[in-house]
Amino acid sequence: MIKTVEFMNLTLTLAGTKEKMALEKALGGSPLNHILPMMAGATEGEMDFSKMQIPSLPFMVTVLHASAQKLNAGVTMDKMMDLVDVYLEGEDASVFGLFAIVMEVLQTGKYLPSEG
């Protein structure tokens, strides 16, 4: 069974090599090249949010788009941007909340350790 994340009625995963390769091609390298530098404030399981940087919106949308390809037909980059717009229009939604979803998606591809 592959690990997935639900987002805006889509089932997202980076479990396949094809999806990982498409993501890395779109980003020009591993997504970890974007994530690890922003974690400069990490210490023994705790994160110092005052030192943390959030990745760019284009990075996050690219991760979400790549992860939608395996289990959802016809999700274009434009459609993913529209879905992110709808998500961010939600009352309790934020870019930080979107970042948490992206981190979960990266866990599906084993880029980051899973918490369970």
Protein Blocks (a to p, Z undefined) as FASTA:
>chain_A
ZZdddeehiacdfkbfklmmmmmmmnopafklmmmmmmmmggehiacfklpccddfklmm
mmmmmmmmmmoghiafklmmmmmmmmmmpmkbcfklmmmmmmmmmmmnomaccfZZ
